[in-house]
């Protein structure tokens, strides 16, 4: 029996099918679990504070609050927050801001 805690993952993407697909992949792993999902940056900030995920998969293209702005808001309160950015952006500016 494995007593190692699972890696807690939050998924932020405004496309429900993308969230469900990524959640299925994450939850199929024995060492990871999805603790929260949302389609908005505003809710991501709130859910992060509540669930304290180990890593957040963040889409940069979100309605109202962008993924970059959500990352900045989360990092302002939780400096150790870690992100993997998911995006279809072709330009570099938002990608560099996310980094």
Phi and psi in degrees as a GROMACS rama.xvg file:
@    title "Ramachandran Plot"
@    xaxis  label "Phi"
@    yaxis  label "Psi"
@TYPE xy
-94.1732  119.732  UNK-2
-99.1246  5.80149  UNK-3
-69.4866  128.97  UNK-4
-62.7508  145.688  UNK-5
-75.6109  149.511  UNK-6
-72.8107  123.479  UNK-7
-88.0495  126.399  UNK-8
-120.936  135.934  UNK-9
-112.484  137.945  UNK-10
-113.639  126.659  UNK-11
-124.645  108.247  UNK-12
-156.149  136.5  UNK-13
-80.3033  -3.12965  UNK-14
-100.044  111.339  UNK-15
-56.0249  -39.4459  UNK-16
-65.1571  -36.1026  UNK-17
-64.7867  -46.0105  UNK-18
-59.6471  -46.3115  UNK-19
-63.4954  -42.7166  UNK-20
-63.6683  -47.4177  UNK-21
-65.3661  -40.2635  UNK-22
-61.7436  -39.5709  UNK-23
-62.008  -42.524  UNK-24
-65.8355  -46.7186  UNK-25
-62.9779  -48.3663  UNK-26
-69.1848  -17.9206  UNK-27
-75.2743  -15.09  UNK-28
-83.4164  141.04  UNK-29
-75.8719  -16.8473  UNK-30
-105.784  8.12372  UNK-31
-137.949  153.859  UNK-32
-148.617  142.187  UNK-33
-83.2697  123.394  UNK-34
-101.254  -17.7594  UNK-35
-163.393  152.698  UNK-36
-142.865  146.388  UNK-37
-158.982  164.957  UNK-38
-112.328  7.1227  UNK-39
-132.582  151.461  UNK-40
-67.5223  -39.2564  UNK-41
-60.4656  -46.1402  UNK-42
-69.2487  -31.7994  UNK-43
-59.675  -40.8303  UNK-44
-61.9122  -45.9055  UNK-45
-66.5218  -46.2919  UNK-46
-65.2232  -35.4005  UNK-47
-60.7281  -46.2057  UNK-48
-60.8504  -37.0128  UNK-49
-76.9615  -43.122  UNK-50
-97.8937  -19.5407  UNK-51
47.2802  58.6814  UNK-52
-65.6674  155.192  UNK-53
-74.2542  -32.3023  UNK-54
-147.929  143.861  UNK-55
-117.504  127.016  UNK-56
-90.194  112.752  UNK-57
-118.512  121.508  UNK-58
-77.7736  140.027  UNK-59
-82.9369  -26.8873  UNK-60
-94.4176  98.0553  UNK-61
-129.492  153.576  UNK-62
-69.8241  153.831  UNK-63
56.0104  -95.4166  UNK-64
-81.3318  121.092  UNK-65
-69.17  165.065  UNK-66
-61.3976  -38.1612  UNK-67
-62.4439  -45.1509  UNK-68
-65.5278  -36.0604  UNK-69
-65.0886  -42.2028  UNK-70
-60.03  -46.4089  UNK-71
-61.7818  -41.6259  UNK-72
-66.2714  -41.8313  UNK-73
-66.5876  -46.0336  UNK-74
-66.378  -26.9292  UNK-75
-63.9822  -31.4256  UNK-76
-101.114  -24.7124  UNK-77
-134.749  83.7696  UNK-78
-62.8059  -21.5771  UNK-79
-90.4007  4.74015  UNK-80
-60.4739  139.329  UNK-81
-118.794  142.407  UNK-82
-133.219  148.047  UNK-83
-118.317  123.942  UNK-84
-91.786  130.105  UNK-85
-112.023  127.515  UNK-86
-158.366  156.312  UNK-87
-111.721  11.1739  UNK-88
-59.0465  139.118  UNK-89
-95.894  -23.0832  UNK-90
-85.7156  165.195  UNK-91
-96.2881  -22.7318  UNK-92
-56.9341  -52.2376  UNK-93
-68.0213  -32.0482  UNK-94
-65.519  -43.6362  UNK-95
-65.2654  -38.7105  UNK-96
-63.0895  -38.7204  UNK-97
-63.7643  -37.5326  UNK-98
